[in-house]
Amino acid sequence: MLLQIGAVTLRPKEPFTWTSGIKSPIYCDNRLTISYPYIRDTIANGFQKIITEQFGAVDVLAGTATAGIPHAAFVAQKMMLPMAYVREKAKGHGKENRIEGIISEGARVVVFEDTISTGGSSLKAVEAVREAGADVAGVVAIYHYEFDRAIRSFAEMRVPCFTLTNYSTLIDVAREEGFINEEELAVLREWKENPEGYAWK
């Protein structure tokens, strides 16, 4: 579905340049999913299944600003649970809140993200929720790049992370569905092994 709607674009021969400076053969914009009712509902059902099976009873669903917010809202409505969201940094005015909505001390919280690359934004949200005195049951996301750095960071902070799909699955499906050829698949696999140091030809 992500490939079909262009939420994921693969360009092994003309890599994108990320803000970090990394040249990447893939660009992921899962924000597009909210414009497709069937797809966003499929995503919400997937998240609900993960939460029920992996975390059990939880108290609050918290989206990361901004891309995690709509998905947290969709699932919170399905599960009839309170919802909140976490800003990247505190507001510079008013109450200067970092968390919008109510996350009470001792609450079990699931943090929602759309895409996990380095894991930085997700783990900052985890820290904010923990600073509020709540317990983070885990993080859920639509997609994971599977970078070693992110996997290590989640392990170090002892945060379970579950996603609906990931880089390895996505590129295999892209080949099966004819979005890329065998040569391009090989480039995509090689890049994953060393995204920062991959030698582009």
Secondary structure, DSSP 4 states (H G I P E B T S, - for coil): -TTTTTSEEE-TTS-EE-TTS-EESEEE-GGGGGG-HHHHHHHHHHHHHHIIIII-S-SEEEEETTTTHHHHHHHHHHHT--EEEE-SS--SSTT--SEES---TT-EEEEEEEEESSSHHHHHHHHHHHHTT-EEEEEEEEEE---HHHHHHHHHTT--EEEEEEHHHHHHHHHHTTSS-HHHHHHHHHHHH-TTT----
